[in-house]
């Protein structure tokens, strides 16, 4: 059984199952969030961004 992953076009933001968007021919990216790690290497910058922009 093949694993199917939903992908999102980086240009037109449409969802697809293909590696390349069928509408605009741009590359598609994974919609999965990054893996959780207790030793978050980017935590310092992420917290600074949240503090500055309130996101």
N, C-alpha and C positions, 0 to 999 in steps of 0.2 A: 504494500500500500504506500502510495506517495504522500508525502506531507505537503499540504497546500497552505500557503501563507498569503494573507491579504497584504497588498502593497499599495502605496499611495504615490501618485505622480508628483514629482518635485516642481513641475511647471504649472499645470492646470488644476492640481489638487484633487483629481478624480481617483477613485479606488479601482483596482484591477488585480488580477491574479498573474499577470504577465510581467516579465522583467523590463519591458519597454511599453510605454503608454501607447494605446492604439489610436488616440485622438491627435496628440501633438508630437509623438515619437521621442519624448523625453525619458530619462531614466527614472525608474520607480524606486522608492525607498520603503523599508520595513516600517510598520506602524507600531511595533512592539516597543515598550519602554526599555531603557537600559537595565541591565541586571543590577540587583541590589548588592552592595558590598559593605560590610561593617567598617572597612578601612576605605571610606569614600575619598578617593584621591582628588576630587574636584569639589568637595564639600565646602571648603573655605570660600571659593569663588562663587559658588551657588548661593551661599548665605549672604555674601556681600551684595550680590545682584538683587536678592529678595529684599534686603534692607534698603537698598537705594531706590528700587522701582516699585516696591510694595506688591510684588507678584506672589 
